[in-house]
Amino acid sequence: MAEIIIFGINDTAQLAHYYINNDSNNNVVAFTVDVDYIPENKQFLGLPVVDFETIEEHYSPDEYQFFAPMTAAGMNKARESIYLRAKEKAYRFISYISSKATVLTDDIGENCFILEDNTLQPFTHIGDNVVLWSGNHLGHHSSIDSHSFVSSHVVISGHCTVGKYCYLGVNCTLRDGLTIAEGSFIAIGATVTRDTEAWGAYLGSPARSMKKKSTDIKIYHEMD
């Protein structure tokens, strides 16, 4: 059993607390946020909230592990920033993998948040700091690189490569053998039949370029 510090005091942090405490051998002992966001009572879900700037003075990296289950704000760059800042403090990270997911690979990185009803077929790869919300399918010999976010009920067919910083919206589908380039935004319900361009945004069935950069799109749950 590891004792865990969660970054955040929002809905995603609350969900992470629930999943870890109810579906893992780990135990959440505290939350942390940047000092400007500390609540007045310095508590969340009955646990202490400590400023991230001094977290290691209260919870030593030698004794506690870290989890930063944040959303895809800024095309995952906000989550990456917290991940890297915690690594600089020498924290080790857990990954949460639901017991109700079908996981036929052990090639999964750290600080991943993989929820119920995901199917990861054999010979698949998940990088570091990846979120797979509920109900997705990752086909055989496919990979998702670090700092990406996959929403719910996404189908990634076999032999696909999803690059870093990608966002895949609810119910989108990737044809087999595709390369989804770094920073790609795939909108809700899109059907992708061709490789994408780096930091592009795609919409529709078949998916077409939205003629804007993915960094110009505000993802609906960025404020969670």
C-alpha positions, 0 to 999 in steps of 0.5 A: 500500500502506498500513501498518495497525495493528489494534486487538485481540489476539483471534480477530477481530484474528487473522482481520483480520491474515490477510485483510489480509495475504493478500487486500489491498494493505495490510500489518499492522505492529502491534497495539494494545490498552488498556494493561491488556491488553498481553501480557507479551511485548508481541507478537501473531503476531510483531508488536509490541503497543503500548498504545492510549493512546500509539499515536500516539507510536509510529505516527504518524497521518500515516504509518499507518492504523487498523483495528478489526475488533471483534465486536458486544459491547454492541450494537456500542457497544464497537466504536464507542467504539474507532472514535471514540477512534482518530478523535480521534487523527486516524487514517484507517481502511481497510475490508477487502472480500474479493476473493471478495465480489460487490460492485456498489456503491462506497457503503461507509464506513470501518472496514468488515469485509466477508468472502467470499461476501457479495453487495452488489447495485447501489444499496446503501449500507454506513455506517461501522464495519459488519461483514458476516461471510461469505455474506450477501445485501444486496438492491438499494436497501437500506442498512445504517447505521453500527456494525451487525453482520451475521452469516453467511448473512443475507438482506436483501431489496430496499429494506430499511433497517437502522439503526445499532447493529443485530445480525442473527443467522445465517440470519435473513431480512428481507422486502423494504421493511422498516425495522429500527430502531436497535439492533434484535437479530434472533435466529438464524434469525428471519424478519422480516416487519414493521418493528421498534422501536428497541432491540427484540429479535426471535425466531422465524418469523415474528419476534416481540418477545422483550419485552426490550431488545436491550441486555439480550441477551448476544451469544454471541461478545462475549468473542472 
